[in-house]
């Protein structure tokens, strides 16, 4: 049995999205690229999101195919295993476009 419930893991993801949004809310892309602490914190939060998604039961992806579970896990792998090759443009686009939609979709599930 998983150590954390579906509800807890979804809540973990929501919290990380909120934290990322708070960290970058007053930053432009150029400012983000110059702020090493925010970059590292954001990458960590994206890794946590991917880890939470990876630890869900496989049935969850089947029940909720509208959620990009595979992409969430993929982003975690990039931030952890390809850290020095991370493209900040893609990270910024994820923050600005993908995370708000993901947040809304997960809120509906909860």
CNS distance restraints for C-alpha pairs under 8 A (distance, minus, plus):
assign (resid   2 and name CA) (resid  55 and name CA) 7.75 0.50 0.50
assign (resid   4 and name CA) (resid   8 and name CA) 5.96 0.50 0.50
assign (resid   4 and name CA) (resid   9 and name CA) 6.44 0.50 0.50
assign (resid   5 and name CA) (resid   9 and name CA) 6.26 0.50 0.50
assign (resid   6 and name CA) (resid  10 and name CA) 6.12 0.50 0.50
assign (resid   6 and name CA) (resid  56 and name CA) 6.67 0.50 0.50
assign (resid   7 and name CA) (resid  11 and name CA) 6.10 0.50 0.50
assign (resid   7 and name CA) (resid 110 and name CA) 7.00 0.50 0.50
assign (resid   8 and name CA) (resid  12 and name CA) 6.10 0.50 0.50
assign (resid   9 and name CA) (resid  13 and name CA) 6.38 0.50 0.50
assign (resid   9 and name CA) (resid  52 and name CA) 5.57 0.50 0.50
assign (resid   9 and name CA) (resid  53 and name CA) 7.50 0.50 0.50
assign (resid   9 and name CA) (resid  56 and name CA) 7.58 0.50 0.50
assign (resid  10 and name CA) (resid  14 and name CA) 6.32 0.50 0.50
assign (resid  10 and name CA) (resid  52 and name CA) 7.51 0.50 0.50
assign (resid  10 and name CA) (resid 106 and name CA) 6.91 0.50 0.50
assign (resid  10 and name CA) (resid 110 and name CA) 7.65 0.50 0.50
assign (resid  11 and name CA) (resid  15 and name CA) 6.13 0.50 0.50
assign (resid  12 and name CA) (resid  16 and name CA) 6.31 0.50 0.50
assign (resid  12 and name CA) (resid  49 and name CA) 7.32 0.50 0.50
assign (resid  12 and name CA) (resid  52 and name CA) 7.11 0.50 0.50
assign (resid  13 and name CA) (resid  17 and name CA) 6.24 0.50 0.50
assign (resid  13 and name CA) (resid  48 and name CA) 7.42 0.50 0.50
assign (resid  13 and name CA) (resid  49 and name CA) 5.03 0.50 0.50
assign (resid  13 and name CA) (resid  52 and name CA) 6.74 0.50 0.50
assign (resid  13 and name CA) (resid  53 and name CA) 8.00 0.50 0.50
assign (resid  14 and name CA) (resid  18 and name CA) 6.20 0.50 0.50
assign (resid  14 and name CA) (resid 103 and name CA) 6.16 0.50 0.50
assign (resid  14 and name CA) (resid 106 and name CA) 7.38 0.50 0.50
assign (resid  14 and name CA) (resid 107 and name CA) 7.85 0.50 0.50
assign (resid  15 and name CA) (resid  19 and name CA) 6.19 0.50 0.50
assign (resid  16 and name CA) (resid  20 and name CA) 6.18 0.50 0.50
assign (resid  16 and name CA) (resid  45 and name CA) 5.48 0.50 0.50
assign (resid  16 and name CA) (resid  46 and name CA) 7.48 0.50 0.50
assign (resid  16 and name CA) (resid  48 and name CA) 7.38 0.50 0.50
assign (resid  16 and name CA) (resid  49 and name CA) 6.71 0.50 0.50
assign (resid  17 and name CA) (resid  21 and name CA) 6.16 0.50 0.50
assign (resid  17 and name CA) (resid  45 and name CA) 7.53 0.50 0.50
assign (resid  17 and name CA) (resid  99 and name CA) 6.53 0.50 0.50
assign (resid  17 and name CA) (resid 103 and name CA) 6.94 0.50 0.50
assign (resid  18 and name CA) (resid  22 and name CA) 6.17 0.50 0.50
assign (resid  19 and name CA) (resid  23 and name CA) 6.17 0.50 0.50
assign (resid  19 and name CA) (resid  45 and name CA) 7.82 0.50 0.50
assign (resid  20 and name CA) (resid  24 and name CA) 6.35 0.50 0.50
assign (resid  20 and name CA) (resid  41 and name CA) 7.93 0.50 0.50
assign (resid  20 and name CA) (resid  42 and name CA) 5.78 0.50 0.50
assign (resid  20 and name CA) (resid  45 and name CA) 6.95 0.50 0.50
assign (resid  20 and name CA) (resid  95 and name CA) 7.54 0.50 0.50
assign (resid  21 and name CA) (resid  25 and name CA) 5.63 0.50 0.50
assign (resid  21 and name CA) (resid  95 and name CA) 7.38 0.50 0.50
assign (resid  23 and name CA) (resid  38 and name CA) 6.62 0.50 0.50
assign (resid  23 and name CA) (resid  42 and name CA) 7.85 0.50 0.50
assign (resid  24 and name CA) (resid  28 and name CA) 7.90 0.50 0.50
assign (resid  24 and name CA) (resid  32 and name CA) 7.11 0.50 0.50
assign (resid  24 and name CA) (resid  38 and name CA) 7.56 0.50 0.50
assign (resid  27 and name CA) (resid  31 and name CA) 5.59 0.50 0.50
assign (resid  27 and name CA) (resid  32 and name CA) 5.89 0.50 0.50
assign (resid  28 and name CA) (resid  32 and name CA) 6.11 0.50 0.50
assign (resid  29 and name CA) (resid  33 and name CA) 6.21 0.50 0.50
assign (resid  29 and name CA) (resid  92 and name CA) 6.94 0.50 0.50
assign (resid  30 and name CA) (resid  34 and name CA) 6.50 0.50 0.50
assign (resid  31 and name CA) (resid  35 and name CA) 6.28 0.50 0.50
assign (resid  32 and name CA) (resid  36 and name CA) 7.88 0.50 0.50
assign (resid  32 and name CA) (resid  38 and name CA) 6.95 0.50 0.50
assign (resid  32 and name CA) (resid  39 and name CA) 6.87 0.50 0.50
assign (resid  33 and name CA) (resid  39 and name CA) 7.20 0.50 0.50
assign (resid  33 and name CA) (resid  88 and name CA) 7.02 0.50 0.50
assign (resid  35 and name CA) (resid  39 and name CA) 6.26 0.50 0.50
assign (resid  36 and name CA) (resid  40 and name CA) 6.10 0.50 0.50
assign (resid  37 and name CA) (resid  41 and name CA) 6.04 0.50 0.50
assign (resid  38 and name CA) (resid  42 and name CA) 5.86 0.50 0.50
assign (resid  39 and name CA) (resid  43 and name CA) 6.12 0.50 0.50
assign (resid  40 and name CA) (resid  44 and name CA) 6.13 0.50 0.50
assign (resid  41 and name CA) (resid  45 and name CA) 6.22 0.50 0.50
assign (resid  42 and name CA) (resid  46 and name CA) 6.17 0.50 0.50
assign (resid  43 and name CA) (resid  47 and name CA) 6.15 0.50 0.50
assign (resid  43 and name CA) (resid  79 and name CA) 5.88 0.50 0.50
assign (resid  44 and name CA) (resid  48 and name CA) 6.27 0.50 0.50
assign (resid  44 and name CA) (resid  79 and name CA) 7.54 0.50 0.50
assign (resid  45 and name CA) (resid  49 and name CA) 6.20 0.50 0.50
assign (resid  46 and name CA) (resid  50 and name CA) 6.21 0.50 0.50
assign (resid  46 and name CA) (resid  72 and name CA) 7.93 0.50 0.50
assign (resid  46 and name CA) (resid  75 and name CA) 6.87 0.50 0.50
assign (resid  46 and name CA) (resid  76 and name CA) 6.02 0.50 0.50
assign (resid  46 and name CA) (resid  79 and name CA) 7.35 0.50 0.50
assign (resid  47 and name CA) (resid  51 and name CA) 6.03 0.50 0.50
assign (resid  47 and name CA) (resid  75 and name CA) 7.04 0.50 0.50
assign (resid  47 and name CA) (resid  76 and name CA) 4.18 0.50 0.50
assign (resid  47 and name CA) (resid  77 and name CA) 7.40 0.50 0.50
assign (resid  47 and name CA) (resid  79 and name CA) 6.23 0.50 0.50
assign (resid  47 and name CA) (resid  80 and name CA) 6.78 0.50 0.50
assign (resid  48 and name CA) (resid  52 and name CA) 6.06 0.50 0.50
assign (resid  48 and name CA) (resid  76 and name CA) 7.28 0.50 0.50
assign (resid  49 and name CA) (resid  53 and name CA) 6.23 0.50 0.50
assign (resid  49 and name CA) (resid  72 and name CA) 6.73 0.50 0.50
assign (resid  49 and name CA) (resid  73 and name CA) 7.82 0.50 0.50
assign (resid  49 and name CA) (resid  76 and name CA) 7.24 0.50 0.50
assign (resid  50 and name CA) (resid  54 and name CA) 6.01 0.50 0.50
assign (resid  50 and name CA) (resid  72 and name CA) 4.71 0.50 0.50
assign (resid  50 and name CA) (resid  73 and name CA) 4.23 0.50 0.50
assign (resid  50 and name CA) (resid  74 and name CA) 7.14 0.50 0.50
assign (resid  50 and name CA) (resid  75 and name CA) 6.48 0.50 0.50
assign (resid  50 and name CA) (resid  76 and name CA) 4.63 0.50 0.50
assign (resid  50 and name CA) (resid  77 and name CA) 7.76 0.50 0.50
assign (resid  51 and name CA) (resid  55 and name CA) 6.25 0.50 0.50
assign (resid  51 and name CA) (resid  73 and name CA) 6.57 0.50 0.50
assign (resid  51 and name CA) (resid  76 and name CA) 6.65 0.50 0.50
assign (resid  52 and name CA) (resid  56 and name CA) 6.75 0.50 0.50
assign (resid  53 and name CA) (resid  69 and name CA) 6.00 0.50 0.50
assign (resid  53 and name CA) (resid  72 and name CA) 6.55 0.50 0.50
assign (resid  53 and name CA) (resid  73 and name CA) 6.25 0.50 0.50
assign (resid  54 and name CA) (resid  69 and name CA) 7.62 0.50 0.50
assign (resid  54 and name CA) (resid  73 and name CA) 5.78 0.50 0.50
assign (resid  56 and name CA) (resid  60 and name CA) 6.56 0.50 0.50
assign (resid  57 and name CA) (resid  61 and name CA) 7.76 0.50 0.50
assign (resid  58 and name CA) (resid  62 and name CA) 6.95 0.50 0.50
assign (resid  59 and name CA) (resid  63 and name CA) 6.10 0.50 0.50
assign (resid  60 and name CA) (resid  64 and name CA) 5.99 0.50 0.50
assign (resid  61 and name CA) (resid  65 and name CA) 5.43 0.50 0.50
assign (resid  61 and name CA) (resid  67 and name CA) 7.50 0.50 0.50
assign (resid  61 and name CA) (resid  69 and name CA) 6.62 0.50 0.50
assign (resid  67 and name CA) (resid 102 and name CA) 7.03 0.50 0.50
assign (resid  67 and name CA) (resid 105 and name CA) 7.09 0.50 0.50
assign (resid  67 and name CA) (resid 106 and name CA) 7.83 0.50 0.50
assign (resid  68 and name CA) (resid  72 and name CA) 6.26 0.50 0.50
assign (resid  68 and name CA) (resid 102 and name CA) 7.99 0.50 0.50
assign (resid  69 and name CA) (resid  73 and name CA) 6.34 0.50 0.50
assign (resid  70 and name CA) (resid  74 and name CA) 6.08 0.50 0.50
assign (resid  71 and name CA) (resid  75 and name CA) 6.06 0.50 0.50
assign (resid  72 and name CA) (resid  76 and name CA) 6.44 0.50 0.50
assign (resid  73 and name CA) (resid  77 and name CA) 6.39 0.50 0.50
assign (resid  74 and name CA) (resid  78 and name CA) 6.33 0.50 0.50
assign (resid  75 and name CA) (resid  79 and name CA) 6.18 0.50 0.50
assign (resid  76 and name CA) (resid  80 and name CA) 6.09 0.50 0.50
assign (resid  77 and name CA) (resid  81 and name CA) 5.56 0.50 0.50
assign (resid  77 and name CA) (resid  82 and name CA) 7.29 0.50 0.50
assign (resid  78 and name CA) (resid  82 and name CA) 4.89 0.50 0.50
assign (resid  78 and name CA) (resid  83 and name CA) 6.47 0.50 0.50
assign (resid  78 and name CA) (resid  86 and name CA) 6.94 0.50 0.50
assign (resid  79 and name CA) (resid  83 and name CA) 5.01 0.50 0.50
assign (resid  79 and name CA) (resid  86 and name CA) 6.67 0.50 0.50
assign (resid  82 and name CA) (resid  86 and name CA) 6.44 0.50 0.50
assign (resid  86 and name CA) (resid  91 and name CA) 7.84 0.50 0.50
assign (resid  87 and name CA) (resid  91 and name CA) 6.50 0.50 0.50
assign (resid  88 and name CA) (resid  92 and name CA) 5.93 0.50 0.50
assign (resid  89 and name CA) (resid  93 and name CA) 6.16 0.50 0.50
assign (resid  90 and name CA) (resid  94 and name CA) 6.07 0.50 0.50
assign (resid  91 and name CA) (resid  95 and name CA) 6.22 0.50 0.50
assign (resid  92 and name CA) (resid  96 and name CA) 6.10 0.50 0.50
assign (resid  93 and name CA) (resid  97 and name CA) 5.68 0.50 0.50
assign (resid  93 and name CA) (resid  98 and name CA) 7.21 0.50 0.50
assign (resid  94 and name CA) (resid  98 and name CA) 4.77 0.50 0.50
assign (resid  94 and name CA) (resid  99 and name CA) 6.14 0.50 0.50
assign (resid  95 and name CA) (resid  99 and name CA) 5.32 0.50 0.50
assign (resid  95 and name CA) (resid 100 and name CA) 7.57 0.50 0.50
assign (resid  96 and name CA) (resid 100 and name CA) 7.07 0.50 0.50
assign (resid  97 and name CA) (resid 101 and name CA) 7.01 0.50 0.50
assign (resid  98 and name CA) (resid 102 and name CA) 6.11 0.50 0.50
assign (resid  99 and name CA) (resid 103 and name CA) 5.91 0.50 0.50
assign (resid 100 and name CA) (resid 104 and name CA) 6.32 0.50 0.50
assign (resid 101 and name CA) (resid 105 and name CA) 6.21 0.50 0.50
assign (resid 102 and name CA) (resid 106 and name CA) 6.09 0.50 0.50
assign (resid 103 and name CA) (resid 107 and name CA) 6.10 0.50 0.50
assign (resid 104 and name CA) (resid 108 and name CA) 6.39 0.50 0.50
assign (resid 105 and name CA) (resid 109 and name CA) 6.58 0.50 0.50
assign (resid 106 and name CA) (resid 110 and name CA) 6.33 0.50 0.50
